[in-house]
Amino acid sequence: MCKYTIGVDFGTLSARAVLLDADNGNEITSAEFVYPHGVMSEILPDGTPLDENFALQHPQDYVEALSYLVREVVSLAKIFADQVVGVGIDFTSCTVLPVYSELTPLCYTEKYMNNPYAYAKLWKHHGAAEQAERITKLAIEENADWLAGFGGTVSSEWMLPKILETLEKSPDVYDEAEYFV
């Protein structure tokens, strides 16, 4: 019986999946799922307005995408699910999401559904520009060797400035989050 692998790429506007023959790497089929919430840059689903430079995603879109895409490529290829021996995923870097200890996103709760800092910050979220500038300045003052390897500056698109932004702008989200994934 043939074996297959599925690769899922979670991008900016959609997720895509490809089904590959595990023996030779040949592509069997592919599918795409466009995110229902898209990129949230103006308002949250409940109508809460967003500040300039925000680019958020709703993590429910990721769950729906994965569920749909795996079933879709298996169906399109007319194979059995037990023939799939692996699933690989990747996300656009750095997408950052605060979660509870059981990995539930904070934005799933009534308490945080209208708080933009509880949603996934997409790579192009530039709300953390001030934090990135401060980290860069500190790294320069401390003669941090690693900074040169990154062009001499920290980007607001990186994980640490986004987490620092959450700490400073929404300490309740920061404190309640068990992890940032």
C-alpha positions in Angstrom: 0.0 0.0 0.0 1.3 3.5 -0.9 2.2 5.9 1.8 1.8 9.7 1.7 2.8 12.8 3.5 1.0 16.1 3.7 2.7 19.5 3.9 0.6 22.5 5.1 1.8 26.1 4.7 -0.1 28.7 6.8 0.4 31.9 4.9 -0.8 35.5 5.1 -4.2 35.2 3.4 -4.6 31.4 3.1 -3.3 28.0 4.0 -2.2 25.5 1.3 -1.6 21.8 1.5 0.2 19.4 -0.8 -0.1 15.6 -0.7 3.2 13.9 -1.7 4.1 10.3 -2.4 6.3 9.3 0.5 8.4 7.0 -1.7 9.5 9.4 -4.4 8.3 12.9 -3.3 6.0 13.3 -6.3 3.1 15.7 -5.8 -0.2 13.9 -5.9 -2.6 16.8 -5.3 -3.0 20.1 -3.5 -5.6 22.4 -2.0 -6.1 25.9 -0.6 -8.2 27.4 2.2 -8.7 31.1 2.3 -9.0 32.4 5.8 -12.5 33.7 6.6 -11.2 36.5 8.9 -8.3 37.3 6.5 -5.8 39.8 7.9 -7.4 41.9 10.6 -5.8 45.3 10.2 -8.8 47.6 10.9 -11.2 45.8 13.3 -11.6 42.6 15.3 -14.5 40.3 14.6 -16.6 42.0 17.3 -16.0 45.4 15.7 -13.3 46.6 18.1 -11.1 49.1 16.2 -7.4 48.4 15.8 -4.5 50.8 16.0 -2.5 51.7 12.9 0.2 49.1 12.0 -1.7 46.2 13.4 -1.9 43.0 11.3 -3.6 40.2 13.2 -5.1 36.8 12.4 -7.8 34.7 14.1 -6.4 31.3 15.2 -9.7 29.7 14.5 -8.9 30.2 10.8 -5.8 27.9 11.3 -7.9 25.2 12.9 -10.5 25.3 10.1 -7.8 25.4 7.5 -6.0 22.3 8.8 -9.2 20.3 9.2 -10.4 21.2 5.7 -7.1 20.8 3.9 -6.2 17.4 5.3 -9.6 16.0 4.4 -9.6 17.7 1.0 -6.2 16.3 -0.2 -7.1 12.8 1.0 -10.4 13.0 -0.7 -9.0 14.5 -4.0 -6.4 11.7 -4.1 -8.9 9.0 -3.3 -6.7 7.5 -0.6 -7.4 6.2 2.9 -6.4 8.4 5.9 -4.3 5.6 7.3 -2.0 5.9 4.3 -0.9 9.3 5.5 2.3 8.7 7.5 3.2 12.3 8.4 2.0 15.9 8.3 4.4 18.8 8.3 3.4 22.4 8.9 5.0 25.8 8.7 3.9 29.4 9.5 5.0 32.7 8.2 7.6 33.9 10.6 7.1 35.4 13.1 3.5 34.8 13.8 3.0 35.1 17.6 0.0 34.0 19.6 -0.6 34.1 23.4 -2.1 30.9 24.8 -3.1 29.3 28.1 -1.3 26.2 29.5 -3.5 23.8 27.5 -2.7 25.9 24.4 -6.1 27.6 24.1 -5.6 31.0 22.5 -6.6 33.8 24.9 -8.8 35.4 22.2 -11.1 32.4 22.4 -12.3 33.6 25.8 -15.0 36.2 26.4 -12.5 38.0 28.6 -10.1 38.7 25.7 -12.1 38.4 22.5 -12.1 42.2 22.2 -8.4 42.6 23.1 -6.2 42.7 20.0 -3.1 41.6 22.0 -4.8 38.3 22.6 -4.8 37.4 18.8 -2.1 36.1 16.5 0.3 38.9 15.5 1.2 38.3 11.9 4.6 38.8 10.4 3.6 42.2 9.0 2.3 43.5 12.4 4.4 46.6 13.0 2.7 47.7 16.2 5.9 46.8 18.0 8.2 49.2 16.2 8.9 51.2 19.4 9.9 48.0 21.2 12.1 46.9 18.3 13.9 50.3 18.4 14.5 50.0 22.1 15.9 46.5 21.9 18.2 47.6 19.0 19.4 50.6 21.1 20.1 48.3 24.1 21.9 45.8 21.9 24.1 48.5 20.5 24.9 49.9 23.9 25.8 46.4 25.1 27.9 45.7 22.0 25.8 42.6 21.3 27.8 40.5 18.8 24.6 38.9 17.4 23.1 42.2 16.1 25.5 42.4 13.2 24.3 39.1 11.9 20.8 40.7 11.5 21.8 43.8 9.6 22.4 45.8 12.8 18.8 46.2 13.7 15.9 44.3 15.4 12.7 44.2 13.3 9.2 44.9 14.7 8.2 41.7 12.8 10.2 39.5 15.3 8.9 37.6 18.2 10.6 39.5 21.1 9.4 43.0 20.2 5.8 41.6 19.7 5.9 40.0 23.2 7.4 43.1 24.8 4.6 45.1 23.1 2.0 42.9 24.7 3.7 43.2 28.1 3.7 47.0 27.8 0.3 47.6 26.1 -1.8 44.8 27.6 -0.1 43.5 30.8 -3.2 41.5 31.6 -2.8 39.4 28.4 0.9 39.0 29.0 0.3 37.9 32.6 -2.5 35.5 31.8 -0.6 33.9 28.8 1.2 30.7 29.8 3.1 30.6 26.5 3.6 32.6 23.4 3.6 30.2 20.4 
